């Protein structure tokens, strides 16, 4: 089984800044946690001169909220679910070409095999990959299911 960095807590989500793992799985229990984690990711990567790619997001914070948090919304690229044919190709291409500082995907977008493949190839990434996963309860170090 793949071990990845999992993050979860009650409305307080901390996205790690370790550079050793460029693939991070973030467990969230509700929309509030998801939004807080997404904002933290966007804040972390907004100062880079690179794009942040959101793949079929459940929801995106408003432009007003992003501006109030000093997040440059002009560096966000959103691809909706209906436009995604091969998500693994999109993720790999975005992370390897150097133009994206972060790529974010949501629950049920990727299976364990795809996540394992991405995890194995993360040394080739020029950016970070974040995957939101629905939490099935708070555990210290769960494995991907």
N, C-alpha and C positions, 0 to 999 in steps of 0.2 A: 504494500500500500504506500502511496505517496504521502509523505509528511510535508505539510506546508504551514506557513505562519498563519495562525487563525487568531482573530481578534473579536472579542465580544465583551459586553458589559451592559449594565442598565443605563441607557441613554448617554453613555460616555464612551465614545469610540476613539481609540488612539491608533493612528496609522504609524507603524514603525518607520524609522528613517534609516534602518540598516541597509548598507549597500551590497551585502553579500547575497541576499535573495531579491531578485528583480521580479519575482512572481509572488504576489501576496493574495491570499484568500481571506476575505473579511466576512465573518459571520455576523449577521444582523438579525434582530428579532422583530423589528418593526420599521415603519417608514421613517420615523424620527431618527433612529440610529443610522439608517441608510443615508439620509440627507446630511447628517452631521459628518459621517465618514466621507461622503462625496465632497463636501465643502472642504474638509481637511486635505483631501487629495488635491483638489483644485488649488488651494492656497499653497500647498507645497510646490506645485509645478508651475504656478503662474509667473514666477520670476524668470523662468527659463525662456529662451528664445525659440521655443518649440511648441508644437500643437499638443493638445490633449484630446484624445479620441474617445467618445462615449458611444459604445455599441448597444443599440436598442435599449436605452435607459427607460426604467419604469416611470421616472419623473425627473425633470431638470429644474433646479432652482431658478427663480425668475431673474431676468436681467437686472432689475432693481436691487435684488438681494446680492447678486454677484458684485455689482458695482459698489454697494455699501461695504462689502468685505474686501475691496480692492483686488478683485479677481478679474483679470482681463478676459471678458467673454468673447473677444474677437479671435482668441487663440483656441476656442472650443470648436471641435468638429463633431457633429452628431450624425450617426447613421442609424436610421430607423430599421426595425425588424424586417419590414417588407423589402428592403433594399439589400439585405444580407443573404447571399447565396452560399458562400463558403467562408464561415467565420474564422476557421483556423488559418486559412490563407490570408485573410485581412489582418488578423492579429500578428502573424509572423512577418508579413510585409511591413506593417506599420512600425513594429518594434526593431526591425533590422535596418530600415532605410535611414535612420538618424533624424528624421523630421518630427518625430513624436516623442515627447518626454514621458507621456503616460497614455496607456490604453486601459479603459475600464469596461468590464462586461458585467452583466447581471445574472441572477439566478436562472437556472435551466438553459443557459445559452451554450454551455460546454459540458461534455461528459467527462468522466474520470480519465479515460484514455487520452483525450485531447489535452486535459490539464497536465497529465503526466508527461506527455510529449513536450508541451511548452516548458514545463519545469526542467526537463532534461536539457533543453536547448537554451536556457535562460542566459548562459554565458555569451551567447551571440547577440543578445538584446542591447540596443542602444538606449532603451527607455525602460520604464517600469510597467508591469501588467498587474492590474487589480481586478479581482473577481469577487463580486458580492454573492454570498451563499446564504440561504435561509437557515437560520440556527434552529436546531432541534433541542434546545436547552443549552445551558452554559456548561462547558466542560473545559478542563485545563489545557489539553492538547489533543483535540480530536483529529481523526484522519478523514480524508475526503471519502465520501461514500458514493 
